[in-house]
Amino acid sequence: MPSSPDILKPPALRRGDTIGVVAPASNVKREDVEAGIARLQELGYRVVVGDSVFAHDLYFAGSPEARARDLRAMFEREDVDAIVAARGGYGSNYLLPLIDLEVIRRNPKPLIGYSDVTSLLTWIFDETGLVTFHGPMVAKDFAHEDGADLESWFAAVDGNASWSVNQMRTLKPGEADGTLYGGCLSILVASLGTPYEIETGGTILFFEDIGTKPYQIDRMLMQLKLAGKFDGVKGIVFGAMQDCVQSGGQGYALEEVIVRVVGDLGIPVAFGLPSGHVPTRNITLPFGVKAHLRASQDSATLTMLEAAVCSTNKVST
């Protein structure tokens, strides 16, 4: 949870508003970014692109300083209403010591992405209270037909006060209220022992990843457990966990591995929410809002209990 008790809600993103595209991590293919921009324009948004989005520095989209300048500029620009990452990959952690949090506090806007961008979403929320969004990216989701789940996108960025997702199954039944928080599991674990370590007390934790073997997921969950990061957690929701299987076959399900680690926490656990690394219909999840998890024997539902944005151009706390 943020060091400040106040939650900072950015202004809603409306059709006709301007989205700023940044590439805080790996370099991108121009044709993928252009395809994503075209789709955003079809949805009614204007789009501007950061200076370093098409840069190459080893496997990054420019130097850390250039990528950090792009992010800062998008927060400072009065003509930009939201910021969407072009893609993840690797490299967002380089930006953490370069970010001016006061700029973000003075200019709250929706920041949207997933995968490696998790490190920005969680730390910015922890330090400023700004609600951030785990959702579709320009070159990875909007660039492909049906890549983004538009129902959840508009519910999140337009400011619906109550909406639900239910594409899940129950691993451990129960009900809980908490602050929705999380992201890519491997990125969350990588924060441990750093000044940007995740703060999980009072949360409904969302975990997702891709191409990670079950024993590696076991190891990461155990690391979080041993680090005390499940203390005070109210519930856990796992994503689709695409391609998280042992090569050569396995005689067990990933769900069994998960339950071995978190099944004794006495909290509800659900599996299968398609947000993040998914092939289609990437669901947008607002981090920082109050949410309710209901996991019954037959199904599981995650309900947002408040709007993620404010309905005017004034900052809401």
N, C-alpha and C positions, 0 to 999 in steps of 0.2 A: 504494500500500500504506500501511497505517496507520503513523503515526510511532512507535507502540508496537509491539514485535515480537509481542505477544500478540493472538490472535484471541479475541474475547469472544462466546461462544455464549449466546443467551437460552434460558430454559426452554421446553420444548415447549408447544405450544398443544393442549389436549385438548378433546374434546366436553364441554360443561358449563362450560368456562372462559368468561371474560368478555372481549369485544372492545370496545375504546374507539374510537369514530368521531371523527375530526377532519377539518377542512376547511382545510388549510394554504395553499390557493391561491384559486381562483375560487369564487364563490358557487354554491349548488346549489339544485336544485328539491326541495322537501320530499317530493313524491310519489315521486321517484326514490330518495331516501335511505330512505324508509319501505319501499319495495319491496325494497331491498337488505337492510335489517334483517330483514324477514320471511324472506328466504331464508337468512340466517345463522342465524336462530332455528330454521328447519327442519333445518338441519345440526347442530343441537344446542348452539349457542353462546348465551350471554347477551350482550346488547348494551347499552352506555351511550353517550350522545351528548354531545359537547363543547358547552360553553356558546355558542360562537360559530358553530357549524356552519350555522345558518340565518340568520346575520347578512348584511347587505349594506353594503358600503362601496365605492362605485363598482362595479368588476367583481370585487371581492374578497369573501371570506366574513369580513367584519369587518376591523378594523384589524390591522396587523402585530403589535401588542402583544397584542391579544386572541387572535389565532391562535397566537402563541407561548405564551401562558398555557395555552391548551387543550392544546397538545402537552406542555408541561411537566407539567400536571396529570395527564395520562394516564400518563406515565412514573412519577409519584410515587404514584399511587393504588394501594394494596395490593389492591384488588378488581378491578383491570384487569390482564389477562394478555397482551394483544397490542393493537396499535394499527393500525387500517386507515384509510387516507385515503378520504374520501367521493368525491373526484374530483381531477383535476389542474387544467389550464387555465393559469393564470399567477399567480405571487405567492409561491411557496415561497422564493424567494431573499431576500425581505424578512425572513424568519425567521432566516436564518443568523447574523447578528450578535447575535441576541437569545437564542440557545439556550445554556443552561447545560450544557456537556458533562459536568460532574461529576454532575449529576442523572441523566444517561443511564448513565454508568458505574456508578453505585450501584444503578440500577434497570433492568437490561437486559431488554428485551422485544422480541418481533418487531415490526418496523415495516414496513408493507406498502403499496405503491403503485407508480405508474409515471408516465410523462409528466413534468409539471413537478415532481413529487415526487422525481424523479431527483436533484435538487440536495441534498435531505436525505439520501437513501440513500447517496450516494457520500461526502459530507463527513462524515457521522456515522461511517461505516465507516473512512474515512481517519484520523479523529482519535481514535476510541475503540476501534477494532477490532471493534465490534459488527456481527455478521452482520445484514444487512438483506435485504429481500425485494422483488424486482421482480415484482409480481403484481396480482391483481384488486382493484378498488376497489368500494366499497359502491354508489354511485349509477351507476357506469359498467358494471359487470360482474355483480355479484351481483343487481342490479336486473332483469336480463334472463335469460330462460330459456337455459340452456346458455352463459351468458356467461363462467363461470369453469371452467377445467379442474380438476376436483376430484382427479384422480389425482395431478397434480403438487403441488396445494395440500397435500394430506394428506402426501405424501412429504416435502415441505419442512418443514411446521410440526410434523409428528409426529416427525420425526427419523430417517427412513430413512437408513441408512448408505451405500447405493449405489443409485442409480436413474438412468434415462437418458431423454433426449428425442431423437427422430430424425426429426422432420418437417422435414428440411432437404435441400438438395442442395449439392454441392461446387463451389466456384469455383476453389480451389487445393487440391490434395490434400496430405495429410500428417497427422502426429499430434503432439500436444503436451499437456503438463500445465501448469496454471497456476491462479491464483486468479481465479474468475469475478467479473466487475466490469463496470459500464457503465450502460446505460439509454438514455434518449431522446437521440439524437445532437445535436440542436440545443441541448439543455440542457447536455450535456457540453461542447460547444464554448463556450457562454456562460460557463463557469467560467474559461476561460483568462485569465490576467493579473489574477485576483482572489485574495484570500487563501484562497479555497475551491477553487482549481484542482485538477482531478482528478490522481491519482497512478496511473500505469498500468503501471509496470515489473513484470514477472513475471506479468502477467494474461492470461487469455483474455477479450478484450474483446467485450462484447455491445452492438450498436448497433441501435436501431429508431427509427422516426419515422412520421409520417403526413402526407399531403398536401404533401410537399416535392418540388419539381422535381428531376430528375436533376442538372442543373448546380449546384443549390444543395447537394445531397449531395456532389458533386465538390468544391465550394468548402470545405465543412466538413471533409471528409476531408483535403484538402490543408492546411488550417489546422492540423489535428492533426499531420499529417506534418511540416510546417515547424516546428512548436513542439516537435518531438522526442517527441511522445506515443506514437509507435509504437516507440520505442527500448526494447528489452527485452520487448516484447509477444510472447507465445508463440503466440497464435492469435486469430482474429477470427470472430465469429458475427454475422450480420445477421438482423434480424427479418423479419417479413412485408412491411414497408415499404409498407403499405396506401396506395393512391392516390398513390404517388410516381412520377408520370408527367408528361410535358410536355403541357400542354393543346394540343389541336389535332393530336395524334398525334406520333409520333416514329419514326424509322427505326432505332432501336437499343434494346437492352434495358438496364435499370438495372444488371444484373449486369456488362455490358461497362464501364459507367462506373466501377463499383467496382473492377474488376480493373485498370483503367488506373492507379488511384492506389495500391492496396495489393498489386497482383500481384507487385511486385518485392521484397517484404519477406522472402521465403523462409520464410513460415509458412503453416499451413493456414488457409483461409478458407471458411466455409460461409454459406449464405443460406436464409432462409425460416422461421426458428424463430418460431412464433406466440405471442409474449409481448409484452404492452403494448397498442399500438393495433391490436387485432384485433376482428373482428365477433363471434366466438364462441370459446369454449374457451381463454380467456386462461391461458397457462402461467405458473406461479410459478417464478421463478429465485432462488436464494439467492446474494446477493453476499457474498463473503468466504470461500467454501469452496473447497477444492481440487477441480479438475475436469479431465477428460480429453476432448480433442476429437480425434475420428478422422474424417478426411475422405478417403474413398476415391473412386474414379472414379464409382461407382454411387450412393453415399449418404453421409450424414454423421450422426454420433451424438455428442451431448454427454452425458457421464456424470459425475454428482457422485460424488466419491471419499470423502466423509465426511458425517456428519450435520450439518445446519445449526443444530441446537438441542441442548441437553443434556436428558437424560431425567428429571432431577430438578428440584426447585425451587432447587437450588444453582447458582451461576454457574460455568460451565465456561470455561477459557481454554486 
